[in-house]
Amino acid sequence: MIPIIAIYNQRLVLHFHCTHLQHITTMARAYESLSVLSIVFFLTTSFSSASSNGGFTVELIHRDSPKSPLSTPKTTPFQHVHEAIRRSLPRANHFFPAEAHDQSVNDAVESQVVSVRGEYVMSYSVGTPPFEIFGIADTGSDLIWTQCKPCEGCYNQTAPLFDPKNSRTFQKIPCSSPKCSSAVGQTTCDDSNVCKYNARYADSSASNGDIAIETLTLGSTSGRHVAFPKTVFGCGFNNKGTFNEKTSGIVGLGGGSVSLVSQIGSSIDGKFSYCLVPLSSEKNSSKLSFGQNAVVSGPGTVSTPIVDGQTSTFYLLTLEGISVGDKRFEFPSSGGDDEGNIIIDSGTTLTLLPPDLYSNLESEVASQMNLERVRIPEDLLNLCYRLPSSDNSFEAPTITVHFKGGDVKLNTFNSFVQVSDDVVCFAFKGYPSGSIFGNIAQMNFLVGYDLKKKTVSFKPTDCTAMA
């Protein structure tokens, strides 16, 4: 989710304020892709402090996995796929809300806008002693916040609320603190001198509360748990909207100064990576790594620069073109600086492209396919085919994504998604307002972010084989 108060000239305004006083401090593009990256960290009783000399790895649990608190066992796998596809455009509309001018797109997806768009959920711990929380981990925003007692107006939550009075390490931030300034920019304080936040989202959901510092603890697949003291986060006392009752708040994983990734950056040497298992895999969990565990290198690795945008929150790359077999199509030029023309989002299901580029890809793919073309209900995807046999095998042209500095060759499961027992669809879609490199295209790649070198690296990897 992208926090907003209002959108002016296609930019998003985030409000933070001191008690009784509001001050606009951040303007950013209102980007948000089709689904939010969410992660599950499991906690035990052993802890260690963070160290830049090592690294750690956690499980990524898909929201539809039996391990997920958001799992709906009565829903079929293909119903899950359809719901994930439906979440694509609503999330994209949040990335580009002022620019989503295609009325047919808006009409089709308006009812699907929900706050729990995440493909994964995240369990982490705050406080001393640790208090476990399930939140939505969001690559499209920065602030970490959770519902807190006493809650003046909280949405319904099945799990207990965090009570800051029970934590020995909870500390409100005064408006004069540099931590408040780094989180919210310049502020004006009254006599209470408490740094407050007011985060509003593009679907009219909102959270209001105190900016505080607290110990945040992450689990790992090794059983070692890493504590990060004095983490800036929001303690929400008034929260409303379409949040799911099984989650409590948001964990921002963007590139801004108060995101989880940025706040623990010195301990992880600015590195994190993930390896997403294909949708067809029976394995329930993927992997998210930090620090030395997150280094992506070796044969087959290609890297592309992260481009500075109008906001530091989003990870922008430069897409030069896409090939279908030997036929290459260039990314359309804007007539100016074409750097940073696509967002990479680990939680986005589809890959969204400019309509002209998508149209060329669709035509070329269709010309090289030898299957019966069919239409699916609700026209979620344009290019669909009936599978020829029960083993679901078929031949498709190779799709190669040409990023600046390196080419990423996609497998069939990166470019096609199975939507029923006998139908597969091209997992790309035209979108007039912006471009997003989604998670289907990233599956079975080790994708590493080096925020010091400002690169994203891709390495073909069997993610199901990762320990």
N, C-alpha and C positions, 0 to 999 in steps of 0.2 A: 504494500500500500504506500501511496505517496501522501505525506501529510500536507494539507492545504487549509488555508482560510479562504482565499479567493484567487481567481485566476485573472491576471491582467496581461494583455498583449502576449498570450500564449506562454506566460510564465506562471509559476506557482508561488504563492506567498505563504510561508510558514510562520505562525505567530508563537512566540514565547513572551512571557511578561513576568514582572514582579507582582507581588500581591496587590490587587486593585488597580494595577497599571498595565497596559498592553503596549508592546513595542514590536513592530514588524522588523524582523532581523534577517530573514533569508528569502531570496527569490530564486526559484529553480524551475526548470522545465517540469511539467507534470507528466513524467514518464511512468508507466507501469505496464509490465508485460502480462501475458495471459495467466500465469500462475506464480505464486510466491514461493521461493525456495524455503522449505521448512525442514527442520532437522531434529532427530531425536538423540539426546545424549543421556545415557543411563548412568545413574549415580550409585556409588556404594559408600563405604564408611572410611575409606582411606583417601588421604589428600596429600598433595604436594604443591609447593608454590611454583609459579611459572618460571621457566628458564629458557633463555634464547639459545642455550647449547643443545637442546633436544627438540623433540616434536611429539605430537600425539595424534591419534586417529580416532574418529568417532563414527558411529553408525548413522547412515541416512535412511530413515524409514519412510517409505511412500505412504501418503495419507490413506490409501486404500488397502494397505497391508494389514493382515490380522494383528500385527503388533501395534498398529496405530490406534489412538483413542478416537480418531475420526472414522474408523472403519465401519462400513455398513454391510454386514455379512450377507444380507438378503439380496444385495445388488450384484448382478452378474459382472464378470470381467469386462465384457463389451459395453455394458452400461457405464462402467467406470471410465472407459475410453471416451465414450460420447460426452460424458460430463466434463472430462478434462479438455476436450476440444472446445466445448461450449464456453469454458472459462477463458479461452485464448483471447477472444476479441474484447470482452469486458475489461480484462487486465490491460490489453493494449490501449483501450480507450482511456484508461487511467494514466498510461504513459503520455498520451497525446490528447488529453480531453478537449482542449480548445480547438484542435485540428481535426477531430473525428467528425468530418462534415458529411460523410456518406449516410444519408438518412436511413437507407435500407439496412445498413450495418447497425446503426443505433437502435432502430426499431426491433431488430432481431435479437439483440443481446441485452436490452435494458433490464428485463426481468431476471437475468442471470447474474447480475452484479451482487456478489456476496463478499463479506470480509474474509471468510476462510476460503480463499482461492488457492491456497498453497498446495503444492503437490507433496509436501513433506511437513511433518510437525516436529517441534523441538522441545525436548525436555532438558531443562537446566536447573540450577539451584541458585538462590540468592539468600544472603543473610548468614548470620552466625548465631545459633546453629543453622546449617543449610536447610532451606525450605524449597522443595521441588515444585517446579512450575512447568506447565506445557504452554508454549507460545508459538506463534506463527513467525518463522524466520524469513525475513523479507529482504531480498537483494535490491529492492527499489526504494528503501528508506534507510535512515540511519539510527534514529532513537530507539533505545531499548526501553520498554515500559511494561508494567504489569498492573493488574487491578490490586488495590490495597485497601485494608481496613483503616479507619471506618469509611465505608463507601457510601457517599451521599446519593449516588445514582448509578450503580453498577448494572451492567447487563447480567442476566442469569448465568451463573457459573456453577457447575456441579462440584468441582474440587474446592477445597477451602481457599480463602483469600489470604494473601500474604499480610501479616500484621507487623509493621515496622517496629512496634513497641517490644516485640519479642526478640528482636535482633540486637546483638551487642555492637554491631558494626554499621548500623544505619545512621546516616548523618545528612540532614538537609543542607543544601548549598545556599549560602547567602548570595545576593545579587552582586555583591562586590567581589566575589571569588573569581579568579581567573578561569576556573572550571565552568562557571556559569557563562562567562564571556565567550569561552571557546565553544560552548554548546549552543548559545543563542545569540551571540553578537553583543552589541551595546545594549545595556538595560538601564532602566530607571527604577529606583527602589523607594518604597515607603518605609514606615517605621518597623514593619515586621521583617523586612530584609530577607525574604525567602524567595528563591528563584522558582518561578512557576512555568509550566508549559501548557499550551493549548493546541493539541494536534487534531486537525480535522482532515478527513479523507474524502476522496472524490466521490464516494457513494453516500456521503453525508454522515458516515460514522465519525465518532469523535472521542478523544480522551483528554482529560484535564487533571492536573495534579502538580505535585512537587518534583522539582529536579533534585536528586539526592546522589550520594555516593554510597556504595555498598559492595560487599564481597560477592563476586559471581563465580560459581564453580561449574566446570565442565567435566563430564565423564570421558572415558576413552575405552577403546576396545581391549586395551591391555589390563583394565581394572584400576589403573592409576587415574586419580582425579586431580585436576589442576585448578587451584584457586587463584583468582585475580582480584586482589583487594582494590578498594577505592575506584570501582567502576562507576561511571556516570550513568544513571538510569532514571526513568520517570516512574513515580509512584502515583498511579491514577486513582483518584477518588470520585470521579464523575465520568463515566464511560457509557457510550450508547451506540447503537447501530446494529449491524447485521453480523456481529461477531458470534462464533460458535460457542455454545455453553461448555464445551470440553476443552477450550483453550482460554488462556489468560494473557491477553496482550500480544505485543509484537517484539521481535528481536531484529533490529536493523543490521543487515550485513552489507550495506553499501560502502562507498569509499569515503564518506564524510567523517569528520573528526570525532563524532560521538558514536559511530557504529561499533559493533562488537569487534569487527576485523581491525579497525583503526585503533581502538583502545588497547587491544592486546598485541598491537603490531610490533612493539619492541621485543616482546617475548617470543614471537614467532618469526622474527626477522622479515616481517612483511610478506610472508608466504602462506598461501592456503591452496588446496586443490581438492577436487572431487572426482569420483569415478562412478557414473550412473549405470546401473545394470539395465539391459533392454527390457521393454515392457513385457516381452514374451518369456522372460526368465522366471523360473520358479523360486529363485532366491529372493528373499524378502527385503534385504538391506543393501544399500550402497555404502560408499565410504567417503568421509570428509576428513582431510588431514591438514594439520597446521605445522609450521616450522620446518625442521629438517625432513620430517615425514612427507612434506608437500612438494619437495623438489621434483620437477619433471624434466628428465633429460634422457639421453641415450638415442639409439637408432630409431628413426622414424619421427622424432620430435620436430615440430615446426613452431615458430613463435611469431607473434604479431604485436605491434605496439598498442598499449592503452592510450587513447587520445584524451587530452583534457577537454572537457566540455564546459558549458555554462554553469554546471554544478558538479561537484566532486562525487556525488552519490552514485552515479551510474557508470558502468563499465562500457565505454564506447570503443569500438574497433573500426577498422576501415575495410570494407568489402569492395574489392575491385571488380569482381564478376563471378559468374557461376557457369560451369560447363555441364552439358548433358552429353556424355560420351566425348566426342572430339569437337562438338559444336559449343563455342563459348559465347556468352552474352555478357556485355559489360553492364556494370551498375550505372544507372542513368546519372549524368552529371547535373548538379544543381546550378552550374554556371559560376560557382564561386569555389570556396574551399570545400572539397569533398572528403576531407579527413573526418573520421569519427561519424560515419554514416549509418552504423548499425549497433544496437545494444545487444550484448550477450547476457542472457538471463537464464540461470540454471533452473528456474522454476517454470519457465514458459514451455508449454507443450509443443506448439507449432512454430515453424519459422515463417515470419511475416515479411513480405517484400513489397517494393513499389509495384503497382498494378501492371505497368508495362513490362517490367522484368519478369514478373510472375507469368504473365500471358505468354511471353516467349518461351519460358521454361515449360509451361503446361503443353504448349503446342508441340515442342520438340520431344518431350517425354511421350506424349500420345502417339507421335509418329513412329516411335521406336518400340512401342508395346504391342504384343500379339495376343492380348487377352480381351475378353468381352467387356466393353465399357458399360457401366451401370450408374444409376443415380441412387443416392441414399436418402432416407427421410430427412427433412428439414434442411437439405442442401448444406450440411455443415462443411463439406469439402467438395471441391469441384471435379476432381479427377479420380474416379473410382473404378475398380475392375473386379470381376468375379473370378475367384480362384479356380483353377482347372481341376484340382484333385484334393483328396482328403489330407494329404501331407502338407498342404499350404505352401509348397515350394513353387517359385516362379522366377522368371528371368526379368530383370529390369535394367535400364541403362544406368551407368555409373554417373553419379552426381559429384562433381568436384567444386568445392567452395574455395574461391581464390581470395584469401585475405592478403593484405599488404605484408610481404615478408614470408609468406608460406601458403601452401595449398593443403586443404583438408579433404581427403577423398572419403566419401560417405559409403557405408554399406547399405544394402537394401533395407534393413530395418531402421536405418537412419532417415531414409527418404520416403518410406511407405509405412503406414500404420494399419493394422488389421482392426476393422470396426465391427465385424460380425464373423460367423463361422466360415463364410465363403466370400467375403469382400475385403479388399484392401484399398486404401486411398493414399494419394500423394500427400505427404505431411507438410506441405507448403501452402501458403495462401496469400493472395494479394491484399494489401492494406494501404490505403492512400496516405496515411498520416505519418508513417515512420516504419523502421525496419527492426526486427528482433530475431536474433539467432537462438532458437528454442532448444529445449532439452532432448527432444527425440533425436535431433541432429547431433547431439553431444554424447549420446549413449555409447558405451564401450570405447570411450576416449578418456584417458587421464588428462584432465583439464586443470592446468596450474596457473595461478595468479601470483606474479611477483610484483608487489607494489613499490618496491625499491627500484627495480629495473623498468617498471611500468610496461610489463609484457604479460600476455596470456599465451600459454603454450599448450599444444595438443599432441598427444601421443596415443596411437592406436593401442588399445589394451583390452584384454578380456577381464572386464570388471567383476564377473562372477567368480573369478579365480583369486581375487584379492583376499588376503586373510583379514 
